[in-house]
């Protein structure tokens, strides 16, 4: 199984346990099927990992993009899937 690192908590785990993310026009969007073009980053589907990634400013580094990125769509997706 492929191993990836969560950009939030920095824990290495199997790719299937993480949610792939891509940037489309400055907005971070989930890519559950792993088919969207562009550089991807991986995150546990947990709001705590999203908070860590934002606090550490990990998204611009992971995507190799300058400037702030919009996490609204991702935040809504994680809130909807949380128990």
C-alpha positions as a Markdown table, in Angstrom:
| # | Residue | x | y | z |
|---|---|---|---|---|
| 1 | Unk | 0.0 | 0.0 | 0.0 |
| 2 | Unk | 1.3 | 3.5 | -0.8 |
| 3 | Unk | 2.2 | 5.6 | 2.2 |
| 4 | Unk | 1.5 | 9.4 | 2.5 |
| 5 | Unk | 2.0 | 12.0 | 5.2 |
| 6 | Unk | -0.9 | 14.1 | 6.5 |
| 7 | Unk | -0.1 | 17.8 | 6.1 |
| 8 | Unk | -1.8 | 18.6 | 9.4 |
| 9 | Unk | -0.5 | 16.1 | 12.0 |
| 10 | Unk | 2.5 | 14.9 | 9.9 |
| 11 | Unk | 1.6 | 11.2 | 10.6 |
| 12 | Unk | 2.6 | 8.8 | 7.9 |
| 13 | Unk | -0.2 | 6.3 | 7.0 |
| 14 | Unk | -1.7 | 4.4 | 4.1 |
| 15 | Unk | -3.0 | 6.5 | 1.3 |
| 16 | Unk | -6.5 | 5.1 | 1.7 |
| 17 | Unk | -6.9 | 6.6 | 5.2 |
| 18 | Unk | -6.2 | 10.1 | 4.0 |
| 19 | Unk | -8.2 | 12.6 | 1.9 |
| 20 | Unk | -6.4 | 13.9 | -1.2 |
| 21 | Unk | -6.7 | 17.7 | -1.7 |
| 22 | Unk | -6.0 | 19.8 | -4.8 |
| 23 | Unk | -6.1 | 23.6 | -5.5 |
| 24 | Unk | -8.5 | 24.9 | -8.1 |
| 25 | Unk | -8.3 | 28.7 | -8.7 |
| 26 | Unk | -7.0 | 29.4 | -5.2 |
| 27 | Unk | -9.6 | 27.1 | -3.4 |
| 28 | Unk | -8.5 | 23.9 | -1.7 |
| 29 | Unk | -11.0 | 21.2 | -2.7 |
| 30 | Unk | -11.2 | 17.5 | -1.7 |
| 31 | Unk | -10.5 | 14.9 | -4.4 |
| 32 | Unk | -11.9 | 11.7 | -3.0 |
| 33 | Unk | -11.4 | 9.7 | -6.2 |
| 34 | Unk | -7.8 | 11.0 | -6.8 |
| 35 | Unk | -8.4 | 12.0 | -10.4 |
| 36 | Unk | -8.3 | 15.8 | -10.4 |
| 37 | Unk | -5.2 | 17.3 | -12.1 |
| 38 | Unk | -2.6 | 19.2 | -10.2 |
| 39 | Unk | -0.3 | 18.8 | -7.2 |
| 40 | Unk | -2.0 | 16.9 | -4.4 |
| 41 | Unk | -1.7 | 17.0 | -0.6 |
| 42 | Unk | -3.1 | 14.6 | 1.8 |
| 43 | Unk | -5.0 | 15.2 | 5.1 |
| 44 | Unk | -6.8 | 13.0 | 7.6 |
| 45 | Unk | -10.6 | 13.7 | 7.2 |
| 46 | Unk | -10.6 | 15.3 | 10.7 |
| 47 | Unk | -11.2 | 18.9 | 11.5 |
| 48 | Unk | -8.4 | 18.8 | 14.1 |
| 49 | Unk | -5.9 | 18.0 | 11.3 |
| 50 | Unk | -7.3 | 20.8 | 9.2 |
| 51 | Unk | -6.8 | 23.2 | 12.1 |
| 52 | Unk | -3.2 | 22.0 | 12.6 |
| 53 | Unk | -2.4 | 22.5 | 8.9 |
| 54 | Unk | -3.8 | 26.0 | 8.9 |
| 55 | Unk | -2.0 | 27.0 | 12.1 |
| 56 | Unk | 1.3 | 25.6 | 10.7 |
| 57 | Unk | 0.7 | 27.3 | 7.3 |
| 58 | Unk | 1.3 | 23.9 | 5.7 |
| 59 | Unk | -1.0 | 24.3 | 2.6 |
| 60 | Unk | 1.1 | 26.8 | 0.7 |
| 61 | Unk | 4.2 | 24.7 | 1.2 |
| 62 | Unk | 2.5 | 21.4 | 0.3 |
| 63 | Unk | 1.0 | 22.9 | -2.9 |
| 64 | Unk | 4.1 | 25.0 | -3.6 |
| 65 | Unk | 1.9 | 28.1 | -4.1 |
| 66 | Unk | 2.4 | 31.6 | -2.6 |
| 67 | Unk | -0.3 | 33.4 | -0.7 |
| 68 | Unk | -3.4 | 32.4 | 1.3 |
| 69 | Unk | -5.6 | 29.6 | 0.0 |
| 70 | Unk | -9.3 | 29.3 | 0.7 |
| 71 | Unk | -10.3 | 26.4 | 2.9 |
| 72 | Unk | -14.0 | 27.1 | 3.1 |
| 73 | Unk | -15.1 | 24.2 | 0.8 |
| 74 | Unk | -12.8 | 21.8 | 2.6 |
| 75 | Unk | -14.0 | 22.9 | 6.0 |
| 76 | Unk | -17.6 | 22.4 | 5.0 |
| 77 | Unk | -16.9 | 18.9 | 3.7 |
| 78 | Unk | -15.1 | 17.9 | 6.9 |
| 79 | Unk | -17.9 | 19.4 | 9.1 |
| 80 | Unk | -20.6 | 17.5 | 7.1 |
| 81 | Unk | -18.7 | 14.1 | 7.4 |
| 82 | Unk | -17.9 | 14.6 | 11.2 |
| 83 | Unk | -20.2 | 12.5 | 13.5 |
